[in-house]
Amino acid sequence: MRNSRQSPSPATLLGVTLLTLLVLALAPTRFTRWVTSFRGPVEVAIAPGKVVLEKASRVLRPPMVAPEVQRDERELREQFDDLLRLHLQAARENRELREVIRSLQAGTPYPASVGARRLSTQRQGINLSTGLVQVRGGSRDGVVPGTIAVAASSQQLIGQVVATDLATSSIRLITDPRMQPNLIGAIVTPPIDEDSLREPDRSAVQVTVELRATDDGVLVSEPIGSVGKPEGVLVPGAVVLLRDPTWPDTAQFFTIGLVETVEELPRNPGFMRLTVRPTGPELGRVGSMILHIPGGDPEGSG
């Protein structure tokens, strides 16, 4: 004989369970405190599958991690180069203004200042026989011989315009031995490190040197006497900036490179020689440059 009483269907049980949970969730806490007594047994029952469920949850929904703000070392170095150049320019201008004040007080007329216009340009190629780099922008853009070229992304000095035609210009690299004059005046400042950041006055310590380009893409100094030179300056990593009266004012304090090696000269005791390598890629491969055209509006840009 068939039993007339039928067991509830799964759908009915699921509906009753969901309704019970909804009532417990909406009911005041004073009426549901008895539910916490089931917490221990329930946790024991689900413990074997808890680890699996947590791993599945992490796979399906990875945890949100706040992105870390990281500053690239190269970006920091370029920013420091910019600030160092501005600092040295400000110091030079301060000295010049003092001289101007003394001259005006003595009745000397003040000469008109010469500005510079900046023109963005791109490398077109390099003439392997002459070593000249061709860039866009020529005489119709106001470019003249003596215009200096600087890397667009840093303070690295590239070279100097030696010839122009209507639409292009030719640049002699500072690492080219055919550069004239072949000696480049420069100053060496301490390396960029934590000490220089904590003690900004260290950047004012300078050593004057003369550099000559070689065939290896670097520049070497004339022999430097070590007697009386400040410590921590003539060392690998030191920053070398142009300071040469034969170059235009717009070129002063741009970066020539970093000291790569310091070599003692056995035949000249007490003397040393520096090897300086430009920063970034090989100068002949720099794609984007800024031309500083003398005699223009300092705020102008091409």
BATITOR-967010 format. One record per residue (C-alpha): x, y, z; residue number from 1; residue in one letter. Coordinates in steps of 0.001 Angstrom, whole numbers, plus 524288, in hexadecimal, padded with zeros to 5 digits. Each point is the difference from the previous one (the first is absolute). Last residue first. Layout:
REM BATITOR-967010
X	Y	Z	NUM	A .
...
This chain:
REM BATITOR-967010
8E528	92A92	77FCB	302	G .
80096	80655	80D1A	301	S .
80192	80E09	8044B	300	G .
8017B	803B6	80E3A	299	E .
80E27	80405	7FEB8	298	P .
7FC89	80856	7F429	297	D .
80AE2	7FEE4	7F619	296	G .
80E46	80409	7FF15	295	G .
805D1	7F293	80179	294	P .
7F8B8	7F3D6	7FB55	293	I .
7FF39	7F561	80A5A	292	H .
7FCA2	7F3B8	7F835	291	L .
7F87D	7F5BD	807B5	290	I .
8020B	7F1CC	7FC7D	289	M .
7F87A	7F387	7FD48	288	S .
80662	7F410	7F9C5	287	G .
80CA3	7FE12	80784	286	V .
807C4	7F60C	7F830	285	R .
80C3E	80820	7FD81	284	G .
800BC	80313	80E8A	283	L .
8010E	7F1C5	803FF	282	E .
7F4DB	7FD85	8097F	281	P .
7FE99	80616	80D73	280	G .
80A9A	807BB	806E1	279	T .
80C70	8046D	7F94C	278	P .
80CA0	7F91F	80440	277	R .
80B25	80724	806B3	276	V .
80D87	7FA1C	80216	275	T .
807FC	80770	809FB	274	L .
80EC7	80127	800A6	273	R .
8086E	8011E	80C24	272	M .
80BF8	80753	804C5	271	F .
80804	7FEE0	80C82	270	G .
80A7D	7F7EC	7F98E	269	P .
800E2	802A5	7F15D	268	N .
805A6	7F3D8	7F9A5	267	R .
7F747	7F74E	80861	266	P .
7F3C6	807B0	7FC4C	265	L .
7F4C3	7FC70	80930	264	E .
7F39F	7FCA8	7F8C1	263	E .
7F23F	8040D	80407	262	V .
7F569	7F8B3	7F87B	261	T .
7F210	80241	7FB73	260	E .
7FDE8	80E3C	803A2	259	V .
7F242	80372	7FBAF	258	L .
7FBEA	8077E	7F3F0	257	G .
80088	80D00	7F8E2	256	I .
7F434	8056E	80741	255	T .
7FBA6	80DDF	7FCD4	254	F .
80619	80A26	808D7	253	F .
80294	80A05	7F52E	252	Q .
7FA84	7FD12	7F291	251	A .
7F6F6	80BE3	7FEF8	250	T .
80B8C	808DE	802FB	249	D .
80609	7FBB4	7F33A	248	P .
80C9B	7F7F3	80041	247	W .
80DA1	80611	7FFF2	246	T .
7FDEC	80455	80E31	245	P .
7FF7B	7F1BF	8047B	244	D .
7F8B8	7FA92	80B9F	243	R .
7F9BA	7F338	7FBC8	242	L .
7FBBB	7F71E	80B0D	241	L .
80631	7F372	8051B	240	V .
7F8CE	7F86F	80A9F	239	V .
8081D	7F6FF	808AD	238	A .
7FCB8	7F190	7FEAF	237	G .
80E0B	7FB65	80146	236	P .
807D4	80933	808B7	235	V .
8060C	80D81	7FE7C	234	L .
7F649	8066A	8094D	233	V .
80036	7F897	80CE6	232	G .
80BA0	80744	805B7	231	E .
8032F	80DE0	7FBEC	230	P .
80C31	801EA	7F786	229	K .
80BEE	805F8	806A6	228	G .
809B7	7F69F	7F9E4	227	V .
7F9A9	7F6DB	7F62B	226	S .
80585	806D4	7F416	225	G .
7F7BB	7FD4D	7F417	224	I .
805A4	7FADF	7F339	223	P .
7F755	803FE	7F475	222	E .
7F2F2	7F978	800BB	221	S .
7FAA4	7F50E	7F7D5	220	V .
7F359	7FFF8	7F833	219	L .
7F84A	7F412	7FBD0	218	V .
7FA67	7FA8E	7F35E	217	G .
80BCE	7F75A	7FD9D	216	D .
806D9	8086D	7F5BB	215	D .
803E9	809E7	80A5D	214	T .
7FAAE	80D41	803F8	213	A .
8087F	80963	80807	212	R .
7FC32	80594	80D28	211	L .
80522	80B5A	80806	210	E .
7FD6B	80038	80EA5	209	V .
7FAE9	8092E	80A9B	208	T .
7FCD1	7F9DA	80D22	207	V .
7F36C	80383	806EC	206	Q .
7F9DB	7FFF5	80D85	205	V .
7F2CA	806C7	7FE69	204	A .
7F949	7F2C0	7FF44	203	S .
80442	7FD7D	80E12	202	R .
7F755	80B52	80464	201	D .
7F3FF	7F773	7FD99	200	P .
8038D	7F760	80BC3	199	E .
7F577	7F596	801AA	198	R .
7FE9F	7FE03	7F152	197	L .
80EB9	80027	7FDFB	196	S .
801BF	7F60E	80AF0	195	D .
7F588	7F715	7FA53	194	E .
806DD	7FF67	7F2EA	193	D .
8022A	80810	7F3B8	192	I .
80EB4	80052	7FE5B	191	P .
8079E	80C45	803AE	190	P .
801EB	80AD3	7F5D1	189	T .
809E4	80096	7F4E5	188	V .
80104	80C7D	7F803	187	I .
8027D	800BC	7F178	186	A .
8082B	8065F	7F56B	185	G .
80027	7F8CC	7F313	184	I .
80CB7	7FE1A	7F892	183	L .
7FEDD	7FCD5	7F188	182	N .
7FC02	80DAE	7FC2A	181	P .
7FAC0	7FB27	7F71E	180	Q .
7F9BA	7F276	80057	179	M .
80757	7F67F	7F73E	178	R .
80217	7F6B3	80B80	177	P .
7F126	7FD99	7FFE8	176	D .
7FA77	7FD9F	80DA9	175	T .
7FA08	80DAB	8008E	174	I .
7F872	7FC79	7F3BF	173	L .
800B4	808D7	7F40D	172	R .
7F23B	8032A	7FB95	171	I .
7FB5E	8021B	7F210	170	S .
7F363	8077A	7FD82	169	S .
7F452	7FDAA	7F741	168	T .
7F570	8077F	7F887	167	A .
806B4	80B2B	7F8B6	166	L .
80E0A	7FC08	80239	165	D .
807D4	8004C	80C7E	164	T .
80DE8	7FDC6	804A2	163	A .
807A8	7FEAA	80CC4	162	V .
7F4D0	7FDDF	8099E	161	V .
80587	7FC75	80D5B	160	Q .
7FFB9	7F3A3	80802	159	G .
7F798	7F699	807C2	158	I .
7FF87	80635	80D8D	157	L .
7F883	7F74B	80975	156	Q .
7F622	807AD	80815	155	Q .
7F58D	7F58F	7FE4A	154	S .
7F4A9	7FB51	7F797	153	S .
801B3	8093C	7F46F	152	A .
80E97	7FD7D	7FEDA	151	A .
8071F	80CE5	7FDF5	150	V .
80492	80652	7F365	149	A .
80786	80CD0	7FF9C	148	I .
7FEC1	80A77	7F59F	147	T .
80D90	8049F	7FC24	146	G .
7FCEC	7FFC9	7F186	145	P .
7F26E	805B1	7FDE3	144	V .
7F22D	7FAAF	8014A	143	V .
7F5B0	80A3C	7FCDF	142	G .
7F5B7	7F682	7FB2C	141	D .
802B2	8037E	7F1C6	140	R .
80E64	7FDA2	802EC	139	S .
7FDC2	7F1EC	803CF	138	G .
7F72F	7F71D	807DD	137	G .
80044	7F13E	7FFA7	136	R .
80C57	7F967	804A6	135	V .
80C4E	7FAC5	7F984	134	Q .
80AD1	7FA7C	80899	133	V .
80DDB	802A7	7FB65	132	L .
80A88	7F58A	800EA	131	G .
805CB	80496	7F318	130	T .
80132	7F2D8	7F92B	129	S .
7F534	7F963	807CE	128	L .
7F600	80A7F	7FCD7	127	N .
7F56A	7FE0A	80A28	126	I .
7F14C	7FF86	7FE95	125	G .
7F348	80778	80109	124	Q .
80069	80359	80E70	123	R .
7F3C2	806F2	804B3	122	Q .
7FDD4	80E1A	80415	121	T .
7F9FB	808B5	80A60	120	S .
80416	80E3F	7FEBE	119	L .
80385	8086A	80B9D	118	R .
8029A	80E7D	7FE60	117	R .
80B68	80680	806D8	116	A .
80257	80CE1	806C3	115	G .
80A9F	80A40	7FE7B	114	V .
8011B	80AB1	80A2C	113	S .
8025D	80E4A	7FC74	112	A .
80C58	8059B	8060E	111	P .
7FF2F	808B4	80C3E	110	Y .
807A3	80CCE	7FECF	109	P .
80B7A	80183	809B1	108	T .
7FE05	80B54	809A2	107	G .
80757	7FA32	80BB0	106	A .
7F340	7FD0F	806FF	105	Q .
7FB84	7F955	7F3AB	104	L .
80C3B	7F796	7FFF1	103	S .
7FE85	7FC42	80E64	102	R .
7F1C9	7FC59	7FDB4	101	I .
803A2	7F850	7F3D6	100	V .
80A63	7F880	8078E	99	E .
7F619	7FC82	80A8C	98	R .
7F684	7FBF2	7F55D	97	L .
80A68	7F73A	7FA26	96	E .
80245	7F921	80D08	95	R .
7F166	7FDCE	801B9	94	N .
7FED1	7FB6B	7F1FB	93	E .
80A9B	7F5E3	8027E	92	R .
7F952	7FB1B	80C60	91	A .
7F2DF	7FF6B	7F90A	90	A .
80617	7F875	7F4D2	89	Q .
8063B	7F698	80998	88	L .
7F311	7FDB2	806ED	87	H .
7F894	7FE84	7F333	86	L .
80A04	7F602	7FB6F	85	R .
7FEF8	7F88B	80CCE	84	L .
7F129	80026	7FF68	83	L .
7FFD1	7FA7A	7F23A	82	D .
80A53	7F5D3	8033E	81	D .
7F82A	7FC18	80C20	80	F .
7F3F2	7FE30	7F793	79	Q .
807C6	7F7B7	7F678	78	E .
80566	7F7BB	80B19	77	R .
7F262	7FE21	805B9	76	L .
7FABD	7FB96	7F2CF	75	E .
80B54	7F67F	7FE6F	74	R .
7FD77	7FA57	80D74	73	E .
7F1BD	7FD7B	7FC83	72	D .
7F6A1	80482	80A2D	71	R .
7F703	7F587	8053F	70	Q .
7F240	8025C	804E5	69	V .
7FABD	7F2ED	80466	68	E .
7F2E3	7FC11	7FA98	67	P .
7F60A	7FC9B	80A9E	66	A .
7FD69	7F187	7FFD1	65	V .
7F22C	7FAEA	7FDF5	64	M .
7FF69	7F18C	802E5	63	P .
7FDBF	7F710	7F467	62	P .
7F1C7	7FBFA	7FDDC	61	R .
7FE5E	7F2E3	7F94D	60	L .
80D74	7FB2D	803E2	59	V .
7FF49	8057C	80DD0	58	R .
7F259	7FA3C	801D8	57	S .
80467	7F2A7	7FB42	56	A .
80B15	80042	809DE	55	K .
7F68E	803C6	80AEB	54	E .
7F664	7F53C	7FC0B	53	L .
80AA1	7F5AE	80012	52	V .
804A5	80453	80D69	51	V .
7F229	7FFC5	80574	50	K .
7FC9C	7F27B	7FAB9	49	G .
8051D	7F821	80B6C	48	P .
7FB71	80A73	809E5	47	A .
7F19A	7FFCE	7FBC7	46	I .
7FB27	7F6A8	80A8B	45	A .
808AD	80544	80AD8	44	V .
7FB81	80DD2	7FCCA	43	E .
7F1A8	7FBA1	800AE	42	V .
8020B	7F938	80D0C	41	P .
80608	80C3C	805F9	40	G .
7F648	809E6	7FA92	39	R .
7F3B6	7F8B4	80471	38	F .
7FF83	80729	80D07	37	S .
8002A	80CD5	7F86F	36	T .
7F1E7	7FD86	7FB8C	35	V .
7FAEB	801D0	80E0A	34	W .
8030C	80E8E	7FEDA	33	R .
7F58E	80152	7F58B	32	T .
7F49B	8067C	8072F	31	F .
80836	80A65	806EF	30	R .
806BB	80307	7F304	29	T .
7F3A2	8050E	7F99F	28	P .
7FADB	7F7E7	7F47C	27	A .
8041F	8036A	7F233	26	L .
80B07	7F618	7FE76	25	A .
7F8A0	7F55D	8075A	24	L .
7F3EE	801EB	7F776	23	V .
80831	7FF6B	7F3B6	22	L .
806F1	7F3BC	804A7	21	L .
7F2E7	7F962	802BE	20	T .
7FAC1	803E8	7F298	19	L .
80C26	7FA9D	7F96A	18	L .
7FEC7	7F333	80771	17	T .
7F171	7FEB7	7FCEA	16	V .
8028A	8024B	7F19D	15	G .
80B17	7F63A	7FFA1	14	L .
7F7A7	7F5BB	806DC	13	L .
7F4DE	80213	7F65A	12	T .
80920	7FEE5	7F457	11	A .
805CE	7F3A8	8059B	10	P .
7F238	7F9D0	8009C	9	S .
7F9AB	7FD47	80D1E	8	P .
7FE29	7F192	80387	7	S .
7F2DB	7F9C0	7FC30	6	Q .
7F605	7FA85	809B8	5	R .
7F689	7F663	7F96C	4	S .
80963	7F487	801B3	3	N .
7FD4E	7F613	7F54C	2	R .
7FA52	7F2F5	80428	1	M .
